[in-house]
Amino acid sequence: MKDIEQRGLYYEEFELDTRYLHRPGRTVTEADNVLFTTMTMNTQALHLDAAWSAQQPFGERLVNSMFTLATIVGASVTQLTQGTIVANLGFSAVAFPHPLYHGDTLYSETVVTAKRLSASRPGQGVVTLEHTGRNQDGAVVATAVRQVMVWCQDAHPGADAE
């Protein structure tokens, strides 16, 4: 019997200008938002206080933008970096152009915009990923550019065992 273990992509497998659609989507609940907001000690009333938020421009509580960011990145892990990442190097160009509300379904996609072999770490490469989160209507609710360091296939510890 052949065993197949789910994993992310090795450096060589990332394709430039390819969009990876991460499914399924994630319908965000009030409980998700309140739990994440309180766990991270964010006391912003815009996420917690329904009465106060009703008087604000959006007219209701918004999903914590850090939850949105974490979810769009998290949705990419099994398809792109599970077991093949060395390190998350950083984020840039993070934006939240449209709010996410309780009950919205968040869909995530990633485009590979650049890749290069590491000059200082043989057997590893740096990949630039552009993450986008959309709601169920297709409105972009979050974008972020992320750089990750990943293993090259032949250099990955345990590569002989695969």
C-alpha angles and dihedrals in degrees: 000000000000118000121211119191117200111241143155126257127286118229092263092054098057109102121207117238091015121134116215113201112209113211147224103042122227122238105212117222133200088248091056091052097044094045094048092044094050094040090056092046092241105153095184107146089212087075100035113028113070095184094050093043091052087066093051127089096268092047095223143043117293127218111257107264092221089058088051092050093046091049097050090049093043092052089060097054102086093047100040117017112013105136094346101077120101097183145341102242101190152295131253138171094030111175138168105201097169131026124252116220135199107278095027118127114230119213121190133206135173133204120199105226103171143001136182138168114257113257093204102035114053114211093029135090138197117234125190114214127190109206122198128187121200132184124231090276093054095254112148107242099171142010131183138168113220132184119208133181112224136181124260108234099247093046099049113116107253092019089133090059094058 
